[in-house]
Amino acid sequence: MNASMIGAAAGAALALTWVVLGFWAFVLVAVAMLVGAVIGRIVDGRLDVRALTDVIRGRRSSS
């Protein structure tokens, strides 16, 4: 599966959640999907948590 298909499936899941269960369920599902994506990137090693916390704390700039 490529990124377009995954994005379309995620969009369909969010749209269906909004229609069937309402706005707040949509927000909850969207936040859960975001947390899952971040955890997946950390596990895969594609997200450096230490660098991210340094940027949030203002110790290092992105440029």
PQR file with spaces between the fields and no chain letter, atoms N, CA, C, O and H, PARSE charges and radii, in Angstrom:
ATOM       1  N    MET     1       0.845   -1.192    0.000 -0.4000 1.5000
ATOM       2  CA   MET     1       0.000    0.000    0.000 -0.0000 2.0000
ATOM       3  C    MET     1       0.876    1.235    0.000  0.5500 1.7000
ATOM       4  O    MET     1       1.856    1.321    0.740 -0.5500 1.4000
ATOM       5  N    ASN     2       0.510    2.189   -0.838 -0.4000 1.5000
ATOM       6  CA   ASN     2       1.276    3.428   -0.871 -0.0000 2.0000
ATOM       7  C    ASN     2       0.623    4.476    0.038  0.5500 1.7000
ATOM       8  O    ASN     2      -0.445    4.254    0.609 -0.5500 1.4000
ATOM       9  H    ASN     2      -0.286    2.119   -1.439  0.4000 1.0000
ATOM      10  N    ALA     3       1.293    5.609    0.151 -0.4000 1.5000
ATOM      11  CA   ALA     3       0.835    6.657    1.074 -0.0000 2.0000
ATOM      12  C    ALA     3      -0.536    7.210    0.689  0.5500 1.7000
ATOM      13  O    ALA     3      -1.314    7.579    1.568 -0.5500 1.4000
ATOM      14  H    ALA     3       2.161    5.789   -0.313  0.4000 1.0000
ATOM      15  N    SER     4      -0.842    7.273   -0.589 -0.4000 1.5000
ATOM      16  CA   SER     4      -2.150    7.791   -1.020 -0.0000 2.0000
ATOM      17  C    SER     4      -3.286    6.886   -0.556  0.5500 1.7000
ATOM      18  O    SER     4      -4.329    7.366   -0.113 -0.5500 1.4000
ATOM      19  H    SER     4      -0.209    6.973   -1.303  0.4000 1.0000
ATOM      20  N    MET     5      -3.083    5.597   -0.659 -0.4000 1.5000
ATOM      21  CA   MET     5      -4.127    4.664   -0.223 -0.0000 2.0000
ATOM      22  C    MET     5      -4.311    4.703    1.282  0.5500 1.7000
ATOM      23  O    MET     5      -5.439    4.631    1.772 -0.5500 1.4000
ATOM      24  H    MET     5      -2.236    5.206   -1.019  0.4000 1.0000
ATOM      25  N    ILE     6      -3.218    4.817    2.020 -0.4000 1.5000
ATOM      26  CA   ILE     6      -3.307    4.906    3.476 -0.0000 2.0000
ATOM      27  C    ILE     6      -4.011    6.195    3.880  0.5500 1.7000
ATOM      28  O    ILE     6      -4.852    6.182    4.779 -0.5500 1.4000
ATOM      29  H    ILE     6      -2.302    4.876    1.623  0.4000 1.0000
ATOM      30  N    GLY     7      -3.682    7.300    3.232 -0.4000 1.5000
ATOM      31  CA   GLY     7      -4.345    8.573    3.515 -0.0000 2.0000
ATOM      32  C    GLY     7      -5.826    8.536    3.199  0.5500 1.7000
ATOM      33  O    GLY     7      -6.640    9.080    3.945 -0.5500 1.4000
ATOM      34  H    GLY     7      -2.999    7.311    2.502  0.4000 1.0000
ATOM      35  N    ALA     8      -6.177    7.899    2.098 -0.4000 1.5000
ATOM      36  CA   ALA     8      -7.588    7.790    1.732 -0.0000 2.0000
ATOM      37  C    ALA     8      -8.346    6.929    2.748  0.5500 1.7000
ATOM      38  O    ALA     8      -9.475    7.251    3.117 -0.5500 1.4000
ATOM      39  H    ALA     8      -5.516    7.457    1.491  0.4000 1.0000
ATOM      40  N    ALA     9      -7.731    5.847    3.194 -0.4000 1.5000
ATOM      41  CA   ALA     9      -8.378    4.986    4.192 -0.0000 2.0000
ATOM      42  C    ALA     9      -8.550    5.720    5.517  0.5500 1.7000
ATOM      43  O    ALA     9      -9.589    5.601    6.167 -0.5500 1.4000
ATOM      44  H    ALA     9      -6.813    5.585    2.894  0.4000 1.0000
ATOM      45  N    ALA    10      -7.532    6.477    5.915 -0.4000 1.5000
ATOM      46  CA   ALA    10      -7.636    7.251    7.160 -0.0000 2.0000
ATOM      47  C    ALA    10      -8.720    8.313    7.038  0.5500 1.7000
ATOM      48  O    ALA    10      -9.492    8.520    7.975 -0.5500 1.4000
ATOM      49  H    ALA    10      -6.689    6.573    5.387  0.4000 1.0000
ATOM      50  N    GLY    11      -8.787    8.984    5.902 -0.4000 1.5000
ATOM      51  CA   GLY    11      -9.837    9.988    5.683 -0.0000 2.0000
ATOM      52  C    GLY    11     -11.230    9.384    5.701  0.5500 1.7000
ATOM      53  O    GLY    11     -12.166    9.966    6.250 -0.5500 1.4000
ATOM      54  H    GLY    11      -8.161    8.817    5.141  0.4000 1.0000
ATOM      55  N    ALA    12     -11.357    8.213    5.095 -0.4000 1.5000
ATOM      56  CA   ALA    12     -12.658    7.537    5.091 -0.0000 2.0000
ATOM      57  C    ALA    12     -13.061    7.128    6.506  0.5500 1.7000
ATOM      58  O    ALA    12     -14.223    7.266    6.889 -0.5500 1.4000
ATOM      59  H    ALA    12     -10.597    7.740    4.649  0.4000 1.0000
ATOM      60  N    ALA    13     -12.099    6.625    7.280 -0.4000 1.5000
ATOM      61  CA   ALA    13     -12.407    6.238    8.659 -0.0000 2.0000
ATOM      62  C    ALA    13     -12.840    7.452    9.481  0.5500 1.7000
ATOM      63  O    ALA    13     -13.791    7.372   10.258 -0.5500 1.4000
ATOM      64  H    ALA    13     -11.155    6.513    6.968  0.4000 1.0000
ATOM      65  N    LEU    14     -12.143    8.570    9.307 -0.4000 1.5000
ATOM      66  CA   LEU    14     -12.513    9.777   10.050 -0.0000 2.0000
ATOM      67  C    LEU    14     -13.874   10.309    9.612  0.5500 1.7000
ATOM      68  O    LEU    14     -14.679   10.714   10.450 -0.5500 1.4000
ATOM      69  H    LEU    14     -11.371    8.635    8.675  0.4000 1.0000
ATOM      70  N    ALA    15     -14.134   10.311    8.323 -0.4000 1.5000
ATOM      71  CA   ALA    15     -15.427   10.797    7.832 -0.0000 2.0000
ATOM      72  C    ALA    15     -16.573    9.922    8.331  0.5500 1.7000
ATOM      73  O    ALA    15     -17.614   10.428    8.749 -0.5500 1.4000
ATOM      74  H    ALA    15     -13.480    9.982    7.642  0.4000 1.0000
ATOM      75  N    LEU    16     -16.373    8.611    8.286 -0.4000 1.5000
ATOM      76  CA   LEU    16     -17.403    7.698    8.770 -0.0000 2.0000
ATOM      77  C    LEU    16     -17.643    7.872   10.267  0.5500 1.7000
ATOM      78  O    LEU    16     -18.783    7.825   10.729 -0.5500 1.4000
ATOM      79  H    LEU    16     -15.527    8.200    7.946  0.4000 1.0000
ATOM      80  N    THR    17     -16.577    8.070   11.011 -0.4000 1.5000
ATOM      81  CA   THR    17     -16.709    8.299   12.451 -0.0000 2.0000
ATOM      82  C    THR    17     -17.512    9.563   12.723  0.5500 1.7000
ATOM      83  O    THR    17     -18.381    9.577   13.595 -0.5500 1.4000
ATOM      84  H    THR    17     -15.651    8.108   10.636  0.4000 1.0000
ATOM      85  N    TRP    18     -17.219   10.626   11.976 -0.4000 1.5000
ATOM      86  CA   TRP    18     -17.926   11.888   12.176 -0.0000 2.0000
ATOM      87  C    TRP    18     -19.417   11.729   11.862  0.5500 1.7000
ATOM      88  O    TRP    18     -20.266   12.196   12.620 -0.5500 1.4000
ATOM      89  H    TRP    18     -16.513   10.615   11.268  0.4000 1.0000
ATOM      90  N    VAL    19     -19.729   11.071   10.749 -0.4000 1.5000
ATOM      91  CA   VAL    19     -21.123   10.931   10.335 -0.0000 2.0000
ATOM      92  C    VAL    19     -21.906   10.054   11.310  0.5500 1.7000
ATOM      93  O    VAL    19     -23.037   10.377   11.673 -0.5500 1.4000
ATOM      94  H    VAL    19     -19.039   10.691   10.133  0.4000 1.0000
ATOM      95  N    VAL    20     -21.296    8.939   11.733 -0.4000 1.5000
ATOM      96  CA   VAL    20     -22.027    7.977   12.553 -0.0000 2.0000
ATOM      97  C    VAL    20     -22.056    8.384   14.031  0.5500 1.7000
ATOM      98  O    VAL    20     -23.101    8.304   14.676 -0.5500 1.4000
ATOM      99  H    VAL    20     -20.377    8.677   11.438  0.4000 1.0000
ATOM     100  N    LEU    21     -20.905    8.820   14.567 -0.4000 1.5000
ATOM     101  CA   LEU    21     -20.802    9.028   16.014 -0.0000 2.0000
ATOM     102  C    LEU    21     -20.746   10.492   16.450  0.5500 1.7000
ATOM     103  O    LEU    21     -20.932   10.779   17.632 -0.5500 1.4000
ATOM     104  H    LEU    21     -20.056    8.885   14.042  0.4000 1.0000
ATOM     105  N    GLY    22     -20.498   11.412   15.539 -0.4000 1.5000
ATOM     106  CA   GLY    22     -20.490   12.820   15.895 -0.0000 2.0000
ATOM     107  C    GLY    22     -19.093   13.419   15.952  0.5500 1.7000
ATOM     108  O    GLY    22     -18.087   12.735   15.765 -0.5500 1.4000
ATOM     109  H    GLY    22     -20.347   11.179   14.579  0.4000 1.0000
ATOM     110  N    PHE    23     -19.068   14.715   16.216 -0.4000 1.5000
ATOM     111  CA   PHE    23     -17.831   15.480   16.156 -0.0000 2.0000
ATOM     112  C    PHE    23     -16.805   15.051   17.190  0.5500 1.7000
ATOM     113  O    PHE    23     -15.634   14.885   16.851 -0.5500 1.4000
ATOM     114  H    PHE    23     -19.886   15.271   16.367  0.4000 1.0000
ATOM     115  N    TRP    24     -17.210   14.866   18.447 -0.4000 1.5000
ATOM     116  CA   TRP    24     -16.235   14.575   19.498 -0.0000 2.0000
ATOM     117  C    TRP    24     -15.631   13.189   19.339  0.5500 1.7000
ATOM     118  O    TRP    24     -14.468   12.985   19.687 -0.5500 1.4000
ATOM     119  H    TRP    24     -18.162   15.001   18.723  0.4000 1.0000
ATOM     120  N    ALA    25     -16.379   12.249   18.831 -0.4000 1.5000
ATOM     121  CA   ALA    25     -15.801   10.935   18.519 -0.0000 2.0000
ATOM     122  C    ALA    25     -14.786   11.069   17.392  0.5500 1.7000
ATOM     123  O    ALA    25     -13.749   10.406   17.399 -0.5500 1.4000
ATOM     124  H    ALA    25     -17.324   12.414   18.548  0.4000 1.0000
ATOM     125  N    PHE    26     -15.090   11.937   16.415 -0.4000 1.5000
ATOM     126  CA   PHE    26     -14.160   12.218   15.326 -0.0000 2.0000
ATOM     127  C    PHE    26     -12.850   12.775   15.868  0.5500 1.7000
ATOM     128  O    PHE    26     -11.772   12.346   15.456 -0.5500 1.4000
ATOM     129  H    PHE    26     -15.933   12.476   16.409  0.4000 1.0000
ATOM     130  N    VAL    27     -12.940   13.725   16.787 -0.4000 1.5000
ATOM     131  CA   VAL    27     -11.734   14.318   17.375 -0.0000 2.0000
ATOM     132  C    VAL    27     -10.945   13.255   18.140  0.5500 1.7000
ATOM     133  O    VAL    27      -9.721   13.202   18.024 -0.5500 1.4000
ATOM     134  H    VAL    27     -13.816   14.074   17.122  0.4000 1.0000
ATOM     135  N    LEU    28     -11.611   12.423   18.906 -0.4000 1.5000
ATOM     136  CA   LEU    28     -10.943   11.362   19.655 -0.0000 2.0000
ATOM     137  C    LEU    28     -10.230   10.378   18.721  0.5500 1.7000
ATOM     138  O    LEU    28      -9.092    9.989   18.982 -0.5500 1.4000
ATOM     139  H    LEU    28     -12.606   12.466   19.000  0.4000 1.0000
ATOM     140  N    VAL    29     -10.887    9.983   17.650 -0.4000 1.5000
ATOM     141  CA   VAL    29     -10.274    9.057   16.691 -0.0000 2.0000
ATOM     142  C    VAL    29      -9.088    9.720   15.999  0.5500 1.7000
ATOM     143  O    VAL    29      -8.064    9.072   15.783 -0.5500 1.4000
ATOM     144  H    VAL    29     -11.812   10.299   17.438  0.4000 1.0000
ATOM     145  N    ALA    30      -9.206   10.988   15.650 -0.4000 1.5000
ATOM     146  CA   ALA    30      -8.106   11.699   14.995 -0.0000 2.0000
ATOM     147  C    ALA    30      -6.890   11.804   15.913  0.5500 1.7000
ATOM     148  O    ALA    30      -5.759   11.618   15.465 -0.5500 1.4000
ATOM     149  H    ALA    30     -10.038   11.515   15.826  0.4000 1.0000
ATOM     150  N    VAL    31      -7.114   12.097   17.182 -0.4000 1.5000
ATOM     151  CA   VAL    31      -6.008   12.177   18.140 -0.0000 2.0000
ATOM     152  C    VAL    31      -5.368   10.801   18.326  0.5500 1.7000
ATOM     153  O    VAL    31      -4.144   10.693   18.401 -0.5500 1.4000
ATOM     154  H    VAL    31      -8.033   12.248   17.546  0.4000 1.0000
ATOM     155  N    ALA    32      -6.177    9.766   18.401 -0.4000 1.5000
ATOM     156  CA   ALA    32      -5.642    8.412   18.543 -0.0000 2.0000
ATOM     157  C    ALA    32      -4.816    8.026   17.319  0.5500 1.7000
ATOM     158  O    ALA    32      -3.776    7.383   17.460 -0.5500 1.4000
ATOM     159  H    ALA    32      -7.171    9.854   18.340  0.4000 1.0000
ATOM     160  N    MET    33      -5.260    8.404   16.127 -0.4000 1.5000
ATOM     161  CA   MET    33      -4.496    8.117   14.906 -0.0000 2.0000
ATOM     162  C    MET    33      -3.172    8.873   14.910  0.5500 1.7000
ATOM     163  O    MET    33      -2.148    8.326   14.500 -0.5500 1.4000
ATOM     164  H    MET    33      -6.105    8.925   16.013  0.4000 1.0000
ATOM     165  N    LEU    34      -3.181   10.113   15.364 -0.4000 1.5000
ATOM     166  CA   LEU    34      -1.955   10.909   15.429 -0.0000 2.0000
ATOM     167  C    LEU    34      -0.957   10.313   16.420  0.5500 1.7000
ATOM     168  O    LEU    34       0.233   10.212   16.124 -0.5500 1.4000
ATOM     169  H    LEU    34      -4.013   10.558   15.697  0.4000 1.0000
ATOM     170  N    VAL    35      -1.442    9.924   17.585 -0.4000 1.5000
ATOM     171  CA   VAL    35      -0.573    9.307   18.590 -0.0000 2.0000
ATOM     172  C    VAL    35       0.006    7.997   18.047  0.5500 1.7000
ATOM     173  O    VAL    35       1.190    7.717   18.233 -0.5500 1.4000
ATOM     174  H    VAL    35      -2.410   10.007   17.826  0.4000 1.0000
ATOM     175  N    GLY    36      -0.809    7.212   17.393 -0.4000 1.5000
ATOM     176  CA   GLY    36      -0.334    5.962   16.806 -0.0000 2.0000
ATOM     177  C    GLY    36       0.724    6.188   15.741  0.5500 1.7000
ATOM     178  O    GLY    36       1.697    5.438   15.664 -0.5500 1.4000
ATOM     179  H    GLY    36      -1.772    7.439   17.242  0.4000 1.0000
ATOM     180  N    ALA    37       0.545    7.211   14.922 -0.4000 1.5000
ATOM     181  CA   ALA    37       1.534    7.520   13.886 -0.0000 2.0000
ATOM     182  C    ALA    37       2.859    7.962   14.496  0.5500 1.7000
ATOM     183  O    ALA    37       3.923    7.567   14.021 -0.5500 1.4000
ATOM     184  H    ALA    37      -0.245    7.820   14.985  0.4000 1.0000
ATOM     185  N    VAL    38       2.800    8.773   15.540 -0.4000 1.5000
ATOM     186  CA   VAL    38       4.024    9.231   16.204 -0.0000 2.0000
ATOM     187  C    VAL    38       4.742    8.055   16.860  0.5500 1.7000
ATOM     188  O    VAL    38       5.963    7.939   16.749 -0.5500 1.4000
ATOM     189  H    VAL    38       1.935    9.094   15.927  0.4000 1.0000
ATOM     190  N    ILE    39       4.011    7.191   17.535 -0.4000 1.5000
ATOM     191  CA   ILE    39       4.626    6.020   18.166 -0.0000 2.0000
ATOM     192  C    ILE    39       5.225    5.104   17.112  0.5500 1.7000
ATOM     193  O    ILE    39       6.305    4.550   17.318 -0.5500 1.4000
ATOM     194  H    ILE    39       3.019    7.285   17.626  0.4000 1.0000
ATOM     195  N    GLY    40       4.550    4.937   15.998 -0.4000 1.5000
ATOM     196  CA   GLY    40       5.079    4.118   14.913 -0.0000 2.0000
ATOM     197  C    GLY    40       6.382    4.670   14.355  0.5500 1.7000
ATOM     198  O    GLY    40       7.304    3.908   14.066 -0.5500 1.4000
ATOM     199  H    GLY    40       3.673    5.387   15.830  0.4000 1.0000
ATOM     200  N    ARG    41       6.468    5.995   14.201 -0.4000 1.5000
ATOM     201  CA   ARG    41       7.710    6.604   13.716 -0.0000 2.0000
ATOM     202  C    ARG    41       8.839    6.445   14.726  0.5500 1.7000
ATOM     203  O    ARG    41       9.992    6.245   14.345 -0.5500 1.4000
ATOM     204  H    ARG    41       5.719    6.614   14.436  0.4000 1.0000
ATOM     205  N    ILE    42       8.512    6.533   16.009 -0.4000 1.5000
ATOM     206  CA   ILE    42       9.541    6.351   17.043 -0.0000 2.0000
ATOM     207  C    ILE    42      10.061    4.919   17.007  0.5500 1.7000
ATOM     208  O    ILE    42      11.270    4.700   17.076 -0.5500 1.4000
ATOM     209  H    ILE    42       7.575    6.696   16.319  0.4000 1.0000
ATOM     210  N    VAL    43       9.171    3.949   16.901 -0.4000 1.5000
ATOM     211  CA   VAL    43       9.569    2.549   16.869 -0.0000 2.0000
ATOM     212  C    VAL    43      10.401    2.244   15.624  0.5500 1.7000
ATOM     213  O    VAL    43      11.375    1.494   15.697 -0.5500 1.4000
ATOM     214  H    VAL    43       8.188    4.127   16.845  0.4000 1.0000
ATOM     215  N    ASP    44      10.021    2.822   14.483 -0.4000 1.5000
ATOM     216  CA   ASP    44      10.765    2.607   13.239 -0.0000 2.0000
ATOM     217  C    ASP    44      12.107    3.327   13.238  0.5500 1.7000
ATOM     218  O    ASP    44      12.968    3.026   12.412 -0.5500 1.4000
ATOM     219  H    ASP    44       9.230    3.431   14.424  0.4000 1.0000
ATOM     220  N    GLY    45      12.292    4.269   14.151 -0.4000 1.5000
ATOM     221  CA   GLY    45      13.541    5.022   14.201 -0.0000 2.0000
ATOM     222  C    GLY    45      13.566    6.206   13.260  0.5500 1.7000
ATOM     223  O    GLY    45      14.635    6.757   12.995 -0.5500 1.4000
ATOM     224  H    GLY    45      11.592    4.513   14.822  0.4000 1.0000
ATOM     225  N    ARG    46      12.418    6.610   12.749 -0.4000 1.5000
ATOM     226  CA   ARG    46      12.351    7.748   11.834 -0.0000 2.0000
ATOM     227  C    ARG    46      12.040    9.062   12.537  0.5500 1.7000
ATOM     228  O    ARG    46      11.920   10.097   11.882 -0.5500 1.4000
ATOM     229  H    ARG    46      11.550    6.162   12.964  0.4000 1.0000
ATOM     230  N    LEU    47      11.907    9.037   13.855 -0.4000 1.5000
ATOM     231  CA   LEU    47      11.656   10.252   14.627 -0.0000 2.0000
ATOM     232  C    LEU    47      12.611   10.272   15.812  0.5500 1.7000
ATOM     233  O    LEU    47      12.583    9.380   16.661 -0.5500 1.4000
ATOM     234  H    LEU    47      12.004    8.196   14.387  0.4000 1.0000
ATOM     235  N    ASP    48      13.452   11.291   15.862 -0.4000 1.5000
ATOM     236  CA   ASP    48      14.420   11.430   16.946 -0.0000 2.0000
ATOM     237  C    ASP    48      13.762   12.200   18.084  0.5500 1.7000
ATOM     238  O    ASP    48      13.571   13.413   17.996 -0.5500 1.4000
ATOM     239  H    ASP    48      13.475   12.016   15.173  0.4000 1.0000
ATOM     240  N    VAL    49      13.420   11.491   19.145 -0.4000 1.5000
ATOM     241  CA   VAL    49      12.690   12.088   20.262 -0.0000 2.0000
ATOM     242  C    VAL    49      13.549   13.118   20.980  0.5500 1.7000
ATOM     243  O    VAL    49      13.043   14.166   21.383 -0.5500 1.4000
ATOM     244  H    VAL    49      13.575   10.505   19.216  0.4000 1.0000
ATOM     245  N    ARG    50      14.833   12.841   21.148 -0.4000 1.5000
ATOM     246  CA   ARG    50      15.713   13.772   21.849 -0.0000 2.0000
ATOM     247  C    ARG    50      15.807   15.107   21.106  0.5500 1.7000
ATOM     248  O    ARG    50      15.754   16.165   21.733 -0.5500 1.4000
ATOM     249  H    ARG    50      15.243   11.990   20.822  0.4000 1.0000
ATOM     250  N    ALA    51      15.945   15.069   19.783 -0.4000 1.5000
ATOM     251  CA   ALA    51      16.001   16.305   19.001 -0.0000 2.0000
ATOM     252  C    ALA    51      14.671   17.053   19.064  0.5500 1.7000
ATOM     253  O    ALA    51      14.641   18.282   19.125 -0.5500 1.4000
ATOM     254  H    ALA    51      15.988   14.210   19.274  0.4000 1.0000
ATOM     255  N    LEU    52      13.580   16.302   19.049 -0.4000 1.5000
ATOM     256  CA   LEU    52      12.262   16.921   19.123 -0.0000 2.0000
ATOM     257  C    LEU    52      12.053   17.637   20.456  0.5500 1.7000
ATOM     258  O    LEU    52      11.520   18.746   20.480 -0.5500 1.4000
ATOM     259  H    LEU    52      13.604   15.304   19.000  0.4000 1.0000
ATOM     260  N    THR    53      12.464   17.023   21.557 -0.4000 1.5000
ATOM     261  CA   THR    53      12.315   17.676   22.861 -0.0000 2.0000
ATOM     262  C    THR    53      13.239   18.891   22.969  0.5500 1.7000
ATOM     263  O    THR    53      12.879   19.875   23.615 -0.5500 1.4000
ATOM     264  H    THR    53      12.897   16.122   21.537  0.4000 1.0000
ATOM     265  N    ASP    54      14.418   18.841   22.351 -0.4000 1.5000
ATOM     266  CA   ASP    54      15.302   20.012   22.350 -0.0000 2.0000
ATOM     267  C    ASP    54      14.667   21.180   21.611  0.5500 1.7000
ATOM     268  O    ASP    54      14.769   22.326   22.049 -0.5500 1.4000
ATOM     269  H    ASP    54      14.710   18.042   21.826  0.4000 1.0000
ATOM     270  N    VAL    55      14.010   20.891   20.488 -0.4000 1.5000
ATOM     271  CA   VAL    55      13.359   21.964   19.724 -0.0000 2.0000
ATOM     272  C    VAL    55      12.193   22.556   20.530  0.5500 1.7000
ATOM     273  O    VAL    55      12.008   23.773   20.552 -0.5500 1.4000
ATOM     274  H    VAL    55      13.927   19.960   20.133  0.4000 1.0000
ATOM     275  N    ILE    56      11.410   21.694   21.190 -0.4000 1.5000
ATOM     276  CA   ILE    56      10.275   22.182   21.975 -0.0000 2.0000
ATOM     277  C    ILE    56      10.760   23.041   23.145  0.5500 1.7000
ATOM     278  O    ILE    56      10.133   24.047   23.477 -0.5500 1.4000
ATOM     279  H    ILE    56      11.561   20.706   21.172  0.4000 1.0000
ATOM     280  N    ARG    57      11.852   22.657   23.758 -0.4000 1.5000
ATOM     281  CA   ARG    57      12.404   23.429   24.883 -0.0000 2.0000
ATOM     282  C    ARG    57      13.133   24.693   24.438  0.5500 1.7000
ATOM     283  O    ARG    57      13.455   25.542   25.270 -0.5500 1.4000
ATOM     284  H    ARG    57      12.361   21.839   23.488  0.4000 1.0000
ATOM     285  N    GLY    58      13.397   24.830   23.152 -0.4000 1.5000
ATOM     286  CA   GLY    58      14.074   26.031   22.642 -0.0000 2.0000
ATOM     287  C    GLY    58      15.583   25.938   22.683  0.5500 1.7000
ATOM     288  O    GLY    58      16.267   26.949   22.527 -0.5500 1.4000
ATOM     289  H    GLY    58      13.136   24.141   22.476  0.4000 1.0000
ATOM     290  N    ARG    59      16.108   24.762   22.886 -0.4000 1.5000
ATOM     291  CA   ARG    59      17.552   24.608   22.950 -0.0000 2.0000
ATOM     292  C    ARG    59      18.201   24.589   21.569  0.5500 1.7000
ATOM     293  O    ARG    59      19.381   24.911   21.426 -0.5500 1.4000
ATOM     294  H    ARG    59      15.552   23.941   23.013  0.4000 1.0000
ATOM     295  N    ARG    60      17.441   24.220   20.576 -0.4000 1.5000
ATOM     296  CA   ARG    60      17.972   24.099   19.237 -0.0000 2.0000
ATOM     297  C    ARG    60      16.920   24.572   18.254  0.5500 1.7000
ATOM     298  O    ARG    60      15.733   24.302   18.433 -0.5500 1.4000
ATOM     299  H    ARG    60      16.482   23.958   20.692  0.4000 1.0000
ATOM     300  N    SER    61      17.343   25.272   17.224 -0.4000 1.5000
ATOM     301  CA   SER    61      16.390   25.735   16.233 -0.0000 2.0000
ATOM     302  C    SER    61      16.346   24.734   15.087  0.5500 1.7000
ATOM     303  O    SER    61      17.228   23.885   14.959 -0.5500 1.4000
ATOM     304  H    SER    61      18.308   25.492   17.078  0.4000 1.0000
ATOM     305  N    SER    62      15.330   24.837   14.268 -0.4000 1.5000
ATOM     306  CA   SER    62      15.182   23.914   13.156 -0.0000 2.0000
ATOM     307  C    SER    62      15.989   24.334   11.939  0.5500 1.7000
ATOM     308  O    SER    62      16.094   23.577   10.974 -0.5500 1.4000
ATOM     309  H    SER    62      14.613   25.527   14.372  0.4000 1.0000
ATOM     310  N    SER    63      16.558   25.523   11.972 -0.4000 1.5000
ATOM     311  CA   SER    63      17.328   25.978   10.808 -0.0000 2.0000
ATOM     312  C    SER    63      18.809   25.861   11.026  0.5500 1.7000
ATOM     313  O    SER    63      19.592   26.204   10.140 -0.5500 1.4000
ATOM     314  H    SER    63      16.473   26.138   12.755  0.4000 1.0000
